[in-house]
Amino acid sequence: VHQKGKFYTQKYEKGVPVSPVEAKGESSERGTIVRFKPDSSIFTTVDFQFDVLSARFRELAFLNKGLVLIVEDRRRGSEGENLLRNEFQFSGGIVSFVEHINENKHPMHKVIHFERNKDDVLAEISIQYSETYTENIFCFTNNINNNLGGTHLEGFRAALTRTLNDFLKKDTVLSKKHPTGLSGEDVKEGLTAVISIKIPQPQFNSQTKEKLVNAEIKGIMQTLSSEGLTLFFEENPTITKKILEKCILSAKAREAARKARDLTRRKTVLEGGGLPGKLADCSEKDPALSEIYLVEGDSAGGSAKQGRDRNTQAILPLK
């Protein structure tokens, strides 16, 4: 530790001090240097992977705007071609993180970014829609990657869906095209987001900390996300309309796919049941509102088909 013109050292083993704090001499520097050697009695492997560490340091540099992180692998030498070295610094923070993720994905608009705090919870969120069909969301609590999301993600999702529906209702043209509103699935397509929160007492589902489980965080995140999204959408109506149009297309595509699946399943059930002849199905899916007529021969079936109500009446010619 370098401070107040001197530098001090102390040694720890298994988290416990094994030597006192010792003053070693004069120093004009400031800061702390930690030298860590893995204990083979604790770790199953002590082989560090440079690429894995570099990826984690890059992630931390994104999450802490302006911080410089340097990783060097000196196992093969400390100079020249043998030295592996990466240096990371991102002045844009998680905005740069989202831009990095969407680098080759044809973004539809600039990155939406906001910071909010409430009840000792600091939330920083960056999102951007692209022309892709997949969703990429990365969640962090106190710089810890939560691969399975958690209550902070649940609150954000609820806020995003509700806020987009609020703006859809205000748009008279788009609301007529899609009066049923948007579901959570509709707003996922092409979404990239980084959610980073700082909280005093995080609770996780396990020691791996893959999922945040603090119940109170969901409501707080929903409030903070709604505030940030609403402000941005109000100030950027053109971007808001682009996002809404993409979500509506996603909703229509999902509905068309659902109808196609239902039709395929219905045909499969009828074909698998061994029904004779060729069924002229009706469009109504509710059995209580539809009826089937059994007629003898194809000729009778043809006449019946011409006179039936295609919405509720199905015809099955029997041979």
N, C-alpha and C positions, 0 to 999 in steps of 0.2 A: 504494500500500500504506500503510495507516494502522496504525502501531504505535509504542509507547513514546513517545507525545506528539508524534510528527512524521508527515509523510506524504511518500512517495517515489514517483518516476515512472521508468519505463523504456519505451523504444519498441522494438518488434520488427517485422521484415518477413520473411515466409516462415519464421517460427520462429527467426530469428537476431537477437540484439540488435544494434541499430544506434545505440544511445546508452547511456551509462553510467547506473547508478542515481544519481538526483539527489534530494537532499533539498530539498523545495519550501517547507517552512514548518512551523508548529506545528499540531497536531491533537489533539483529545480523543477522536476516534473510533477504532474498531478494525475491521479487515477489508480486503478487496481489491476494487477495481473494475477490471474488464477491459472495454475498449472495442474491439470487433472490427469491422473494415471488410473486406468480401470483396474479394479480388483478382481483377479481371476477366481477368487473364492465366491464372488457375488455374480459376476457376469458369465454367461455361458460361452460367449465369444468376446474377444477383445480386439477384433479386427475391424477397424473403422473404415468405412467406405467413403471415399472422397466425394463421389457424385451425390450420395445420400445427404451428406453434411452440407454440400453446396446448395442443394435444393432447399434444405431447411433454413440456411442462412439467407438465401434469396427471399424466402417467404417472410422471415423476420424483418428484412430490410424494407419490404413492401409495407408491412404492418406498422413500422416505426419510421415515419417520413423524415428523410434527411440523415438518418443514422448510417454510418459507414461500417460495414462488416467485411472483414477480410478472412478468407480461409486459405491456409497454405498446408500442403502435404510435404513435409521434409523427410519422410522416411527413406527416400532415395537420394536425398541431397538437398541442400538449402540454397543452391545457386544454379543458374544456367538451365539447360533443357530438362534436368532432372526434377526441378521444382514445379509442382502443380500449384497454381494460385488463382483464386477468383476474388474479385472485389465487387461489392454490391452497395449501391446507394441510389435511392429513388426519391427525388424531390416531390413527386406527385403522390407518394404513399399508395393507398389502395386504389386511387384513380389509375395510377400506372399499372397496378396489379390487374385490373379489369382490362385495360388496353393491351396488356401483355397476353392475357388469355384469348382475347378476341382479335389478335393481330391478323389472322388470315380468315376471318369469318364474316367479312363485309358488314360492319356495324351500321345500324340504321340511324344513329344519332350520337351526339356527344354523351360522355359518361355523366349520369345523374349521381351527384354526390352531396351528402349532407351529414352533419354531426349534430346530435341532440343529447341532452342529459336530463335525468329525472331521478330523484330518490337515490342518489349515489351511483346511478347507472349511466355510464358514458357510452353512447352508441355511435358508431361511424359506419356508414353504408354507402356503397357505390354499386350502381346497376347500369346495365346497357343491354338493349335488344339488338340481335343480329339477324341476318337472313337465314340462319340455320334452324333446325327443328329440335335441337336438343337443349337441355337446361344444364347450366353449370353454376352451382352455388357453393361457396366456401364460407364456413362459419368458424369464428375464433372467439374464445373467451380468455382474456388476459394473455393473449398471444398463443394460446394453446389451440391447436387445430381440432375441431369437433367434426369428425368425418360423418357422423350420423345426425348432425344437426342438434335439435333440441328445442327448448322453449323459446329461445331467441329467434330461431327460424320459423317456428309456428306463428309467433306474433307478427313477424315480417310478412309471411305469406297471407295471413288474414287481412293485414292492412293494405297490401298491394291489390288484392282482389276487390276489397270493398271500395278503395279509392278509385280504381279504374271503373267500377260500376257506377260510382257517383258521377264521374265525368261523362260516362256513356249516356246516362239519363239526361244530362244537360245538353248533349249534342242531338238536336232534333232529327238530323238527317241519319246519323248512324244508329240512333235508338230505334228508328223505324225499320232499318234493315235487320236489326237484331234485337227485338223487343224482349226476349227472354232473359237477357243479362248474361254475364260471364261467370263461369265457374273457376275454381282454383286451378283446374287442369288447363283451362283455356289461356291463362296468363303465363303459363310456364314456357311455352314454345319459344326457343331462341333467346331465353333470358340468361344472362350472366350476372352474378351478383357476388360481392364480397361483404360479409357482415362481421364486424369486429366490435366486441363490447368489452368494457372494463367494469368489473363488479368486485366488491370487497370480499364476499364469501361465496364463491362458486361451489355448486354441488353437481357431481357427475354420476353417470350410471355405473361406472366401474373405475378401476385404477388406470385404465387406458385413456380415460377422459374423452371418449368418443362422442358423448352426448351430454348436453347441459340439461339438468332436470329441475332447476330452481323454478317453482310454480309461479312465483310473482313476476318473473321476467317476461312471460308471455304478454300480459296486459300492458306492462311498461313499454315493451318493444312495439306493440300494436299502436300505442299512442304516439310514440316518437316517430315511428315509420310513417304513420298517417300524416303527421304534421309536415315532415320533410317532403314527402311525395306530393301532397296537396299544394304546397308552396311552389314546387318546381313545375307541376302541371299547369298551374294558374299562370305562371310567368312564361311558359313555353307551349302555347296552344298547338303549334304546328307539330312539335314532337309528340305531344299527347295524342293528336289525331292519328299519326303514323302508328303509334303503339296500339291504339284501340282498333285500327283497321287490321293489324296483324292478329290481334287476339280474336277478332270476329271471324277472320278466315280460319283460324285454328279451331274455333268452336264449330263452324260449319263443316270442316273436314272431319272432325271427330264424330259429329252427328251422322254424316254420310257414311262413315266407316261403321258406325254402330248399326245403322239400318241395313247395310250390306251383310254384316255378321248375322243379324237377326233373320234376314231372308235366307241366308245359307243354312242356318241352323234349322229353320222351319222346313225347308225343302229336304234337308237330310233326314229329319224326323219322319216326314211323310214317305220319303223313298225307302227308308229303312224299315218302315212298318209293313211293307209288302202289300200296299194298296194296289189293286188292279187298275188298268186304264191310265188315262192322263188327267191329272187334276188341274182344273182352271181355278186358281186360287183367288180369293178376294183380298182387298187391301186392308181391311180391318183385322187387327191382331188380337183383339179381345174376344175369346170364344163365346162369352155371354152376349155379344152384340153381333155375332155372325152365324151363318147357317150353311150347311152343305146339302146339295141335292144329288141323289144317286139316280142316274137315268140309264136306260138300257140301250146300248149301242152308240156308235159314234155319230150317227145321223141325228138321233134324238138329242145327243149331247150338243151338237152344233146349234140346233134350234133353241135349246135351253140357254146356251151361252149368249145368244143374241137378245134374249128377252130378260136376262137377269140384271140385278143391281150389282155392279162390279165392286161396290164398296163393301157390301155385307154378305153377298151370296156366292158360294163356291159350287162348281159343277164337277161331278166325277162320273164320267161315262163308264159303264160296266160292260165287259165283253162276254 
